């Protein structure tokens, strides 16, 4: 067993350096640490913030959007690959992307941490710092949250995002409005997170694709722009292009036909960015989750600048996604929390 210079076993020294555990400091100690990371965040519209039984905020346009996502250690991240700060940043992006997909913007975030008592207090603090960094970047305040103890081995992070429709957006953009004659477009690159995951599995621990998997950052303002442009349906790409496009197709009762040349072109760009081979890259574009770009159907000629047209919306007796001339079984295209 290796030792430090003072003779302490290295594992014990590293353990001690991580500081106290949640069970040692209690709820008050955890909250003191967490609130310190949230102290200087933006708070426009927040009347009462963290510290009371509930938050109070003003609503500007008369309707509230609400969404929530949960991440579980071992299922949604591995400690060997992701820091607590990474987890906090990813939680912000994935929640605010859901609001953006409705043509909305965030007005507040609520954090819940369910954790084993032996979790280092420093991990909880770093998680909150990641949440705060994401909140600061997007201008969305953290309103509060909850803590709960869990059996040993369990750590789960849940964020609830509240929002409202963006300025100039009269109605939310649903998944069910795509119509024949529309085009299908995406707000940015695809496959970065999926390719980053493959690189992590192969032992890579750095690079832009790995970074995007750990802490995806997208332009969430594109949702409002697409809504203003007349988007008829929209979703954020969280479970893979094929699976999420299929959700629009089935909700709208249409066929979404993907353009093979465009999709393979996205894969070639991914290889240029470091993806391990064209086939892996193509799989990442079609099936890679946690991308959080926005996928929308729009009238032809109304695609916002910078978006990529991926295909077209067609009438069809059987709704779904057509790739290379055939309808794709959505169970074979993307991430499912219980099916893999």
FENKARA-V590963 format. One record per pair of residues at least 24 apart in sequence whose C-alpha atoms are under 10 Angstrom apart, sorted by the first residue. I is the first residue (numbers start at 0). J is the second residue. D is the distance in whole Angstrom. If there is no record, write none. Layout:
I_J_D, I_J_D
//
This chain:
14_119_9, 15_119_10, 16_119_10, 16_121_10, 17_118_10, 17_119_6, 17_120_8, 17_121_7, 17_122_8, 18_118_10, 18_119_6, 18_120_7, 18_121_7, 18_122_10, 19_117_9, 19_118_9, 19_119_6, 19_120_6, 19_121_8, 20_115_9, 20_116_7, 20_117_5, 20_118_5, 20_119_4, 20_120_5, 20_121_8, 20_122_9, 20_123_10, 21_114_8, 21_115_8, 21_116_5, 21_117_6, 21_118_6, 21_119_6, 21_120_5, 21_121_9, 21_122_9, 21_123_8, 21_148_9, 22_114_10, 22_115_8, 22_116_4, 22_117_6, 22_118_8, 22_119_9, 22_120_9, 22_148_9, 23_116_8, 23_117_8, 23_118_10, 23_119_9, 23_120_9, 24_116_10, 24_119_10, 24_120_8, 25_116_9, 25_120_10, 26_146_8, 26_147_9, 26_148_9, 28_120_9, 29_120_7, 29_121_9, 29_123_8, 29_124_8, 29_146_9, 30_123_10, 30_124_9, 30_145_9, 30_146_9, 31_124_10, 32_120_8, 32_121_9, 32_123_8, 32_124_6, 32_125_10, 32_127_9, 33_120_9, 33_121_10, 33_123_7, 33_124_6, 33_125_9, 33_126_9, 33_127_6, 33_128_8, 33_131_10, 33_143_10, 34_124_9, 34_127_8, 34_128_10, 34_143_9, 35_124_9, 35_127_9, 35_128_9, 36_124_7, 36_125_8, 36_126_9, 36_127_6, 36_128_6, 36_129_9, 36_130_9, 36_131_7, 36_132_9, 37_124_10, 37_127_7, 37_128_8, 37_130_9, 37_131_6, 37_132_9, 37_134_9, 37_135_10, 37_140_9, 37_141_7, 37_142_9, 37_143_9, 38_131_9, 38_141_10, 39_131_9, 39_135_9, 39_140_10, 40_131_7, 40_132_9, 40_134_7, 40_135_6, 40_136_10, 40_138_8, 40_139_8, 40_140_6, 40_141_7, 40_142_10, 41_131_10, 41_134_8, 41_135_7, 41_136_10, 41_137_10, 41_138_6, 41_139_7, 41_140_5, 41_141_8, 42_106_9, 42_107_9, 42_138_8, 42_139_8, 42_140_5, 42_141_8, 42_142_9, 43_106_9, 43_107_10, 43_138_9, 43_139_9, 43_140_8, 44_106_8, 44_107_9, 44_140_9, 45_106_9, 45_107_8, 45_140_8, 45_141_9, 45_142_8, 46_142_10, 47_142_8, 47_143_10, 48_107_10, 48_140_9, 48_141_8, 48_142_5, 48_143_7, 49_109_9, 49_141_8, 49_142_5, 49_143_4, 49_144_8, 50_142_9, 50_143_7, 50_144_9, 51_142_10, 51_143_8, 52_143_9, 52_144_9, 52_145_10, 53_142_8, 53_143_7, 53_144_9, 54_107_9, 54_109_9, 54_141_10, 54_142_6, 54_143_7, 54_144_9, 55_142_8, 56_106_8, 56_107_8, 56_142_9, 57_106_9, 58_106_8, 58_162_9, 58_163_8, 59_106_10, 59_162_10, 59_163_8, 59_164_9, 59_166_10, 60_163_7, 60_164_7, 60_165_9, 60_166_9, 60_169_10, 61_163_8, 61_164_9, 62_162_9, 62_163_6, 62_164_8, 63_103_10, 63_105_10, 63_106_9, 63_161_7, 63_162_6, 63_163_5, 63_164_8, 64_97_10, 64_98_7, 64_101_9, 64_103_7, 64_104_9, 64_105_8, 64_106_9, 64_160_8, 64_161_6, 64_162_5, 64_163_5, 64_164_8, 64_171_9, 65_94_9, 65_95_10, 65_97_9, 65_98_8, 65_105_9, 65_106_10, 65_107_10, 65_108_10, 65_159_7, 65_160_6, 65_161_5, 65_162_6, 65_163_9, 66_93_10, 66_94_7, 66_95_8, 66_96_10, 66_97_7, 66_98_7, 66_108_10, 66_158_8, 66_159_6, 66_160_5, 66_161_7, 66_162_9, 67_93_9, 67_94_6, 67_95_9, 67_97_9, 67_108_9, 67_109_9, 67_110_10, 67_157_7, 67_158_6, 67_159_4, 67_160_6, 67_161_9, 68_93_8, 68_94_6, 68_97_10, 68_156_8, 68_157_6, 68_158_6, 68_159_7, 68_160_9, 69_93_10, 69_94_10, 69_110_10, 69_111_9, 69_112_10, 69_155_7, 69_156_6, 69_157_4, 69_158_7, 69_159_9, 70_112_10, 70_154_9, 70_155_6, 70_156_5, 70_157_6, 70_158_9, 71_113_9, 71_114_10, 71_153_8, 71_154_6, 71_155_4, 71_156_6, 71_157_9, 72_114_10, 72_152_9, 72_153_7, 72_154_6, 72_155_6, 72_156_8, 73_152_9, 73_153_9, 73_154_9, 73_155_10, 74_155_10, 74_336_9, 74_339_10, 75_155_9, 75_156_10, 75_289_10, 75_336_9, 76_212_10, 76_213_8, 77_213_10, 79_199_10, 79_204_10, 80_196_10, 80_199_7, 80_200_9, 80_202_10, 80_203_10, 80_204_7, 80_205_10, 80_209_9, 80_212_10, 80_213_8, 81_204_10, 81_210_10, 81_212_9, 81_213_6, 81_214_9, 82_122_8, 82_125_8, 82_126_8, 82_129_9, 82_213_8, 82_214_10, 83_121_9, 83_122_6, 83_123_7, 83_124_8, 83_125_5, 83_126_4, 83_127_8, 83_128_9, 83_129_7, 83_130_10, 84_122_8, 84_123_9, 84_124_9, 84_125_5, 84_126_5, 84_127_7, 84_128_6, 84_129_4, 84_130_7, 84_131_9, 84_132_9, 84_133_10, 84_213_10, 84_214_9, 85_125_9, 85_126_8, 85_128_10, 85_129_6, 85_130_9, 85_133_10, 85_210_9, 85_211_10, 85_212_9, 85_213_6, 85_214_5, 85_215_9, 86_125_9, 86_126_6, 86_127_9, 86_129_7, 86_130_8, 86_156_8, 86_213_7, 86_214_7, 87_123_10, 87_125_8, 87_126_5, 87_127_6, 87_128_7, 87_129_4, 87_130_4, 87_131_8, 87_132_8, 87_133_8, 87_134_10, 87_156_8, 87_157_10, 87_158_9, 87_214_8, 88_126_8, 88_127_9, 88_128_9, 88_129_5, 88_130_5, 88_131_8, 88_132_7, 88_133_5, 88_134_8, 88_136_10, 88_213_9, 88_214_6, 88_215_8, 88_216_8, 89_129_8, 89_130_8, 89_133_8, 89_211_9, 89_212_9, 89_213_7, 89_214_5, 89_215_6, 89_216_8, 89_289_9, 89_291_10, 90_126_10, 90_129_9, 90_130_7, 90_133_9, 90_156_8, 90_157_8, 90_158_6, 90_159_9, 90_160_10, 90_214_9, 90_215_9, 91_129_9, 91_130_6, 91_131_9, 91_132_9, 91_133_6, 91_134_7, 91_137_9, 91_139_9, 91_157_10, 91_158_7, 91_159_9, 91_160_8, 91_214_9, 91_215_10, 91_216_9, 92_130_9, 92_133_7, 92_134_9, 92_137_9, 92_214_8, 92_215_7, 92_216_7, 92_217_8, 92_218_10, 92_219_8, 92_289_9, 92_290_10, 92_291_7, 93_158_9, 93_160_10, 93_214_10, 93_215_8, 93_216_9, 93_217_10, 93_235_9, 93_236_10, 93_237_8, 93_289_8, 93_290_9, 93_291_6, 93_292_10, 94_157_10, 94_158_7, 94_159_7, 94_160_6, 94_161_9, 94_235_10, 94_291_9, 95_133_10, 95_134_10, 95_137_9, 95_139_9, 95_158_10, 95_159_9, 95_160_7, 95_161_9, 95_162_8, 95_217_10, 95_219_7, 95_220_10, 95_235_10, 95_291_9, 96_160_10, 96_216_10, 96_217_8, 96_218_9, 96_219_6, 96_220_9, 96_221_10, 96_222_8, 96_234_9, 96_235_6, 96_236_9, 96_237_9, 96_290_10, 96_291_6, 96_292_8, 96_293_8, 97_160_9, 97_219_9, 97_222_9, 97_233_10, 97_234_7, 97_235_6, 97_236_9, 97_237_9, 97_291_8, 97_293_9, 98_160_8, 98_161_8, 98_162_7, 98_163_8, 98_164_8, 98_165_10, 98_171_10, 98_219_9, 98_222_8, 98_223_10, 98_234_9, 98_235_9, 99_162_9, 99_163_10, 99_164_9, 99_165_9, 99_171_10, 99_172_9, 99_218_9, 99_219_6, 99_220_7, 99_221_7, 99_222_5, 99_223_7, 99_224_10, 99_225_9, 99_226_9, 99_233_9, 99_234_9, 99_235_8, 99_291_10, 99_292_10, 99_293_8, 100_171_9, 100_172_7, 100_173_8, 100_174_9, 100_219_9, 100_220_10, 100_221_9, 100_222_5, 100_223_8, 100_225_9, 100_226_9, 100_232_9, 100_233_5, 100_234_5, 100_235_6, 100_236_9, 100_291_9, 100_292_9, 100_293_6, 100_294_8, 100_295_8, 101_163_9, 101_164_8, 101_165_9, 101_168_10, 101_170_9, 101_171_5, 101_172_5, 101_173_6, 101_174_9, 101_222_7, 101_223_8, 101_225_10, 101_226_8, 101_230_10, 101_232_9, 101_233_7, 101_234_8, 101_235_9, 101_293_10, 102_163_9, 102_164_6, 102_165_6, 102_166_9, 102_167_10, 102_168_7, 102_169_9, 102_170_8, 102_171_6, 102_172_6, 102_173_9, 102_219_10, 102_220_9, 102_221_8, 102_222_5, 102_223_5, 102_224_8, 102_225_7, 102_226_5, 102_227_8, 102_230_9, 102_233_9, 102_234_10, 103_161_10, 103_162_6, 103_163_5, 103_164_4, 103_165_5, 103_166_9, 103_168_8, 103_170_10, 103_171_7, 103_172_9, 103_219_9, 103_220_9, 103_221_10, 103_222_7, 103_223_6, 103_226_9, 104_137_9, 104_138_10, 104_139_9, 104_160_10, 104_161_8, 104_162_5, 104_163_6, 104_164_6, 104_165_6, 104_166_9, 104_219_8, 104_220_8, 104_222_8, 104_223_8, 105_134_9, 105_137_8, 105_138_8, 105_139_6, 105_140_9, 105_160_7, 105_161_6, 105_162_4, 105_163_7, 105_164_9, 105_165_9, 105_219_10, 106_138_8, 106_139_6, 106_140_7, 106_141_9, 106_142_9, 106_160_8, 106_161_6, 106_162_5, 106_163_7, 107_134_9, 107_138_9, 107_139_5, 107_140_5, 107_141_6, 107_142_6, 107_143_9, 107_159_8, 107_160_6, 107_161_5, 107_162_7, 107_163_10, 108_134_8, 108_139_7, 108_140_6, 108_141_5, 108_142_6, 108_143_7, 108_144_8, 108_158_7, 108_159_6, 108_160_5, 108_161_6, 108_162_9, 109_140_9, 109_141_6, 109_142_6, 109_143_5, 109_144_5, 109_145_8, 109_157_8, 109_158_5, 109_159_5, 109_160_6, 109_161_8, 110_141_8, 110_142_8, 110_143_6, 110_144_4, 110_145_6, 110_146_9, 110_156_7, 110_157_6, 110_158_5, 110_159_7, 110_160_9, 111_143_9, 111_144_5, 111_145_5, 111_146_6, 111_147_8, 111_155_8, 111_156_6, 111_157_5, 111_158_6, 111_159_8, 112_144_8, 112_145_6, 112_146_5, 112_147_6, 112_148_8, 112_149_10, 112_154_7, 112_155_6, 112_156_5, 112_157_7, 112_158_9, 113_145_8, 113_146_6, 113_147_5, 113_148_6, 113_149_6, 113_150_9, 113_153_8, 113_154_6, 113_155_5, 113_156_6, 113_157_8, 114_146_8, 114_147_7, 114_148_5, 114_149_5, 114_150_8, 114_151_8, 114_152_8, 114_153_6, 114_154_4, 114_155_6, 114_156_8, 115_147_9, 115_148_6, 115_149_5, 115_150_6, 115_151_5, 115_152_6, 115_153_6, 115_154_6, 115_155_9, 116_147_9, 116_148_6, 116_149_7, 116_150_8, 116_151_7, 116_152_9, 116_153_9, 116_154_10, 117_148_10, 117_149_10, 117_150_10, 117_151_7, 117_152_9, 117_153_10, 118_151_9, 118_152_9, 118_153_9, 118_154_8, 126_156_9, 129_214_10, 130_158_9, 133_214_10, 133_216_9, 136_216_10, 137_218_10, 137_219_8, 137_220_9, 164_222_10, 164_223_8, 164_226_10, 165_220_9, 165_222_9, 165_223_6, 165_224_9, 165_226_9, 165_227_9, 166_223_8, 166_224_10, 166_227_9, 167_223_8, 167_224_9, 167_226_9, 167_227_7, 168_223_7, 168_224_9, 168_225_10, 168_226_6, 168_227_6, 168_228_10, 168_229_10, 169_226_9, 169_227_9, 170_226_9, 170_227_10, 171_223_10, 171_226_8, 171_230_10, 171_231_10, 171_232_9, 171_233_10, 172_222_9, 172_223_10, 172_225_9, 172_226_7, 172_227_10, 172_229_9, 172_230_7, 172_231_6, 172_232_6, 172_233_6, 172_234_9, 172_295_9, 173_230_9, 173_231_7, 173_232_5, 173_233_6, 173_234_8, 173_247_9, 173_250_9, 173_251_9, 173_295_10, 174_231_8, 174_232_5, 174_233_5, 174_234_7, 174_243_10, 174_244_9, 174_246_7, 174_247_5, 174_248_8, 174_249_9, 174_250_6, 174_251_7, 174_295_9, 174_296_9, 175_231_8, 175_232_6, 175_233_9, 175_246_9, 175_247_6, 175_248_8, 175_249_8, 175_250_5, 175_251_4, 175_252_8, 175_253_9, 176_230_9, 176_231_5, 176_232_5, 176_233_9, 176_247_8, 176_248_9, 176_250_8, 176_251_6, 176_252_9, 176_253_10, 176_295_10, 176_296_8, 176_297_10, 177_230_8, 177_231_5, 177_232_5, 177_233_9, 177_247_7, 177_248_7, 177_249_10, 177_250_9, 177_251_5, 177_252_8, 177_253_7, 177_254_9, 177_255_9, 177_295_8, 177_296_6, 177_297_8, 177_298_9, 177_312_7, 177_313_9, 178_231_8, 178_232_9, 178_248_9, 178_251_7, 178_252_8, 178_253_7, 178_254_9, 178_255_10, 178_296_8, 178_297_9, 178_298_9, 178_311_10, 178_312_6, 178_313_7, 178_314_8, 179_251_10, 179_252_10, 179_253_7, 179_254_8, 179_255_9, 179_296_10, 179_298_9, 179_311_8, 179_312_5, 179_313_4, 179_314_5, 179_315_9, 180_296_10, 180_297_9, 180_298_7, 180_299_7, 180_311_7, 180_312_6, 180_313_6, 180_314_9, 181_230_9, 181_231_8, 181_232_10, 181_255_10, 181_295_10, 181_296_6, 181_297_5, 181_298_5, 181_299_6, 181_300_9, 181_301_9, 181_310_9, 181_311_6, 181_312_5, 181_313_8, 182_230_10, 182_231_10, 182_255_9, 182_256_9, 182_257_10, 182_295_8, 182_296_5, 182_297_5, 182_298_6, 182_299_6, 182_300_9, 182_301_9, 182_302_8, 182_308_7, 182_309_8, 182_310_6, 182_311_4, 182_312_6, 182_313_9, 183_230_10, 183_232_9, 183_233_10, 183_244_9, 183_255_7, 183_256_8, 183_257_8, 183_258_10, 183_294_7, 183_295_6, 183_296_4, 183_297_7, 183_298_9, 183_299_9, 183_302_9, 183_306_10, 183_307_8, 183_308_6, 183_309_6, 183_310_5, 183_311_5, 183_312_7, 184_225_10, 184_230_10, 184_233_10, 184_257_10, 184_293_8, 184_294_6, 184_295_5, 184_296_6, 184_297_8, 184_302_7, 184_303_9, 184_306_6, 184_307_5, 184_308_4, 184_309_5, 184_310_7, 184_311_9, 185_221_10, 185_233_10, 185_234_10, 185_235_9, 185_236_9, 185_240_10, 185_292_7, 185_293_6, 185_294_4, 185_295_6, 185_296_9, 185_302_9, 185_303_10, 185_305_9, 185_306_6, 185_307_5, 185_308_7, 185_309_7, 185_310_10, 186_217_9, 186_218_8, 186_219_9, 186_221_7, 186_222_9, 186_225_9, 186_235_10, 186_291_9, 186_292_6, 186_293_5, 186_294_7, 186_295_8, 186_302_10, 186_303_8, 186_304_9, 186_305_7, 186_306_5, 186_307_7, 186_308_9, 187_217_8, 187_218_8, 187_221_9, 187_290_9, 187_291_9, 187_292_6, 187_293_8, 187_294_9, 187_305_7, 187_306_6, 187_307_7, 188_217_10, 188_265_7, 188_266_9, 188_268_9, 188_269_9, 188_284_9, 188_290_8, 188_291_10, 188_292_7, 188_293_10, 188_306_9, 188_307_8, 189_236_9, 189_239_9, 189_240_8, 189_262_9, 189_265_7, 189_266_8, 189_268_10, 189_269_8, 189_280_10, 189_281_10, 189_283_8, 189_284_5, 189_285_8, 189_286_9, 189_287_8, 189_288_9, 189_289_10, 189_290_7, 189_291_9, 189_292_7, 189_293_10, 190_236_10, 190_239_8, 190_240_9, 190_265_8, 190_266_8, 190_268_10, 190_269_7, 190_274_9, 190_279_10, 190_280_7, 190_281_8, 190_282_8, 190_283_4, 190_284_4, 190_285_7, 190_286_8, 190_287_5, 190_288_8, 190_289_9, 190_290_7, 191_215_9, 191_266_10, 191_269_7, 191_270_10, 191_272_9, 191_273_10, 191_274_8, 191_280_9, 191_283_7, 191_284_8, 191_287_8, 191_288_9, 191_289_9, 191_290_7, 192_237_10, 192_239_10, 192_283_8, 192_284_9, 192_287_7, 192_288_7, 192_289_6, 192_290_6, 192_291_9, 193_239_9, 193_274_9, 193_279_9, 193_280_8, 193_281_10, 193_282_8, 193_283_5, 193_284_8, 193_285_9, 193_286_8, 193_287_4, 193_288_6, 193_289_8, 193_290_8, 193_333_10, 194_266_10, 194_269_8, 194_270_9, 194_272_10, 194_273_8, 194_274_6, 194_275_8, 194_276_10, 194_279_7, 194_280_6, 194_281_9, 194_282_9, 194_283_6, 194_284_8, 194_287_7, 194_288_10, 195_273_9, 195_274_8, 195_275_10, 195_283_9, 195_287_10, 196_283_9, 196_287_9, 196_288_10, 197_274_8, 197_275_8, 197_279_8, 197_280_10, 197_283_9, 197_287_10, 198_273_9, 198_274_7, 198_275_7, 201_275_10, 206_272_9, 206_273_8, 207_272_8, 207_273_8, 208_269_9, 208_272_7, 208_273_7, 208_274_8, 209_273_10, 209_274_10, 211_289_9, 211_290_8, 212_287_10, 212_288_9, 212_289_7, 212_290_8, 213_289_9, 214_289_9, 214_290_10, 215_289_8, 215_290_7, 215_291_7, 215_292_10, 216_290_9, 216_291_8, 216_292_9, 217_290_8, 217_291_7, 217_292_6, 217_293_9, 218_291_9, 218_292_8, 218_293_9, 219_291_9, 219_292_8, 219_293_8, 221_292_9, 221_293_8, 221_303_8, 221_304_10, 221_305_10, 221_306_9, 222_292_9, 222_293_7, 222_294_9, 222_295_9, 224_302_10, 224_303_7, 224_304_9, 225_293_9, 225_294_10, 225_295_8, 225_296_9, 225_297_8, 225_301_9, 225_302_7, 225_303_6, 225_304_10, 225_306_9, 226_295_9, 226_297_9, 226_303_10, 227_301_10, 227_303_9, 228_297_8, 228_298_9, 228_300_10, 228_301_6, 228_302_7, 228_303_7, 229_295_10, 229_296_9, 229_297_6, 229_298_7, 229_301_7, 229_302_9, 229_303_10, 230_294_10, 230_295_6, 230_296_6, 230_297_5, 230_298_7, 230_301_8, 230_302_8, 230_303_10, 231_295_7, 231_296_6, 231_297_6, 231_298_8, 232_294_8, 232_295_5, 232_296_5, 232_297_7, 233_293_7, 233_294_6, 233_295_4, 233_296_7, 233_297_9, 234_291_9, 234_292_9, 234_293_6, 234_294_5, 234_295_7, 234_296_9, 235_289_9, 235_290_8, 235_291_5, 235_292_6, 235_293_4, 235_294_6, 235_295_9, 236_286_10, 236_287_9, 236_288_7, 236_289_7, 236_290_6, 236_291_5, 236_292_6, 236_293_6, 236_294_7, 236_333_10, 237_286_10, 237_287_8, 237_288_5, 237_289_4, 237_290_6, 237_291_5, 237_292_8, 237_293_9, 237_333_9, 237_334_8, 238_285_10, 238_286_7, 238_287_7, 238_288_4, 238_289_6, 238_290_8, 238_291_9, 238_332_9, 238_333_5, 238_334_5, 238_335_7, 238_336_9, 239_282_10, 239_283_8, 239_284_8, 239_285_6, 239_286_4, 239_287_5, 239_288_4, 239_289_7, 239_290_8, 239_291_9, 239_329_10, 239_332_7, 239_333_5, 239_334_7, 239_335_10, 240_283_9, 240_284_7, 240_285_5, 240_286_6, 240_287_7, 240_288_8, 240_290_9, 240_292_10, 240_294_8, 240_320_10, 240_329_10, 240_332_8, 240_333_7, 240_334_10, 241_284_9, 241_285_6, 241_286_6, 241_287_9, 241_319_9, 241_320_7, 241_321_9, 241_322_9, 241_327_8, 241_328_9, 241_329_7, 241_330_9, 241_331_9, 241_332_5, 241_333_7, 241_334_10, 242_285_9, 242_286_7, 242_287_10, 242_288_9, 242_319_9, 242_320_9, 242_327_9, 242_328_9, 242_329_5, 242_330_8, 242_331_8, 242_332_5, 242_333_5, 242_334_8, 242_335_9, 243_285_10, 243_286_9, 243_288_9, 243_294_8, 243_320_10, 243_329_9, 243_332_9, 243_333_8, 243_334_10, 244_285_10, 244_294_7, 244_295_9, 244_296_10, 244_319_8, 244_320_7, 244_321_10, 244_329_9, 244_332_10, 245_318_8, 245_319_5, 245_320_6, 245_321_9, 245_326_10, 245_327_9, 245_328_9, 245_329_7, 245_332_9, 246_318_10, 246_319_8, 246_320_9, 246_329_9, 247_294_9, 247_295_9, 247_296_9, 247_318_9, 247_319_8, 247_320_9, 248_296_10, 248_312_9, 248_313_10, 248_315_10, 248_317_9, 248_318_6, 248_319_5, 248_320_7, 249_317_9, 249_318_5, 249_319_6, 249_320_9, 250_318_9, 250_319_10, 251_318_8, 251_319_10, 252_313_10, 252_314_8, 252_315_8, 252_316_8, 252_317_8, 252_318_5, 252_319_8, 253_312_7, 253_313_6, 253_314_5, 253_315_6, 253_316_8, 253_317_8, 253_318_5, 253_319_7, 253_320_9, 254_311_8, 254_312_6, 254_313_5, 254_314_6, 254_315_6, 254_316_8, 254_317_7, 254_318_5, 254_319_5, 254_320_6, 254_321_7, 254_326_9, 255_296_9, 255_309_9, 255_310_7, 255_311_6, 255_312_5, 255_313_6, 255_314_9, 255_315_9, 255_318_8, 255_319_6, 255_320_5, 255_321_6, 255_322_9, 255_326_9, 256_309_8, 256_310_5, 256_311_5, 256_312_6, 256_313_7, 256_319_9, 256_320_6, 256_321_5, 256_322_6, 256_323_9, 256_324_8, 256_325_9, 256_326_9, 257_308_9, 257_309_6, 257_310_4, 257_311_7, 257_312_9, 257_320_7, 257_321_6, 257_322_6, 257_323_8, 257_324_9, 258_308_9, 258_309_6, 258_310_5, 258_311_8, 258_321_9, 258_322_8, 258_323_8, 258_324_10, 259_309_8, 259_310_9, 259_322_7, 259_323_7, 259_324_10, 260_309_9, 260_310_10, 261_307_8, 261_308_8, 261_309_6, 261_310_8, 262_307_10, 262_308_10, 262_309_7, 262_310_9, 262_322_10, 265_307_10, 265_309_10, 282_332_9, 282_333_9, 283_333_9, 284_333_10, 285_322_10, 285_332_7, 285_333_8, 286_329_10, 286_331_8, 286_332_5, 286_333_4, 286_334_7, 287_332_9, 287_333_6, 287_334_8, 288_332_10, 288_333_7, 288_334_6, 288_335_10, 289_334_9
//
